[in-house]
């Protein structure tokens, strides 16, 4: 007779309550986080995402703010591309971007190179040069700029000293856009601060090695400084280009709300404002807005594509 030995019955292990308590704690923390984020989420949905979706719908409708929108498909875009004033606004905006952005960045980089050197009162100089970026976008500065470039004003009298008699820039279609460019260049403080931060990160050993190899100031700047700050330069080019495409306040105020004379300062956003709020063609204005979004996105994509050829990242070098 074979005896079968029964295995001893082991008592069941008690499940630890720690994992469950940890999960409940994480859920409470997540709930608290979402609760604190709820004002931002509500603001984003109601004030940003909601209006964007609505404007995308209005871009394909005939909508004048007073009657219900009617679906018209691509008619707004077709009319827009054939509109001579829309074409003029594109030309003015592109000219402004191409002229204002490089000059602003060149001045910002030049001043940053001067302020990066150790000298007395450095903090005061930095604050003074950064100040225009804080107040430059205000309406009051626009009125001051208009007064400076009007007939028989400061700029007109100064240029007459040097034998230039072109009158005030504000009333001259050939010069008024350059008054806006000058206002943009005057607000070089923000990119200057970013350039300063980038210059502080350049190792001094590189300058010393280049100097020992006989490189002069220009060679050191071209072969050391520019490659090392190229990521910062790329960031400033991208940011300032986007801002230049969106210029509105200065053009609207300096031109006395006319975006002129002769549509000389009819930048894209100024014409969009006229169509949407003065002529109540909100569908047309929405189509213009989304066209601008696509254009800026394409410019951004081109800049990101081009950075592979001229932007040097430290991680890539390793």
C-alpha angles and dihedrals in degrees: 000000000000117000116214113210112218117225114244114258110243119213114250114258116245113241113242115245092209098089092048092047090049092052091049090050092051091049090052091049091049091048091051090049093051089047092056090045094049095092091054092044091049091047092049093050096043102035104029116017095035096051091044092054091045092050090050089056093045090053088072096044141070103244128162100175092251104065131042114275117261121208112246101161114213096349093108092054093045092050091045095054090050095047111108092207091052089052089049091051090052091051093048093047094048091049090050093049094047094048104034101042100055093042092049093049093046091054092044092051093046093052091044090055090053094046093046089070117088112254141141117280092019094146091051092052092049092051092047094051092045094050097083090059089061097050103023096091094053122110092235092060089050090057091047090050090050090052092049094053098040125109114294091004130127097287093043093051093045095052090049088061088062093046097260112134105177097128124227116342094222094067096040115086090204094057109025094087090056089057087061090047090053090051090051093049090049088062094063095126099100097054088040091060091049091050089050091054090051094048091053089060095057109106113241089218089072092056091047092050092048091048091051088053089056099257115157127217094276093048091048090051094047099041101032113019101042097047091046095050095038092109089054090045090051091051092051093046091051095045097044093045091055091047091049092054089054098049112140117129098062094045092047097047100038091050091050091248090299098098087220169005096244089348089293091144097033095135118180097260092047091057089044089055092049092051096045105039107018099040095027092229095141094161091056091045091051090052089052091049094052091046088056090049091053092046093051090046090053092049089049091050091050091050092049090049093049094049090078088071102047111015115089118200121195093226091055091051090056 
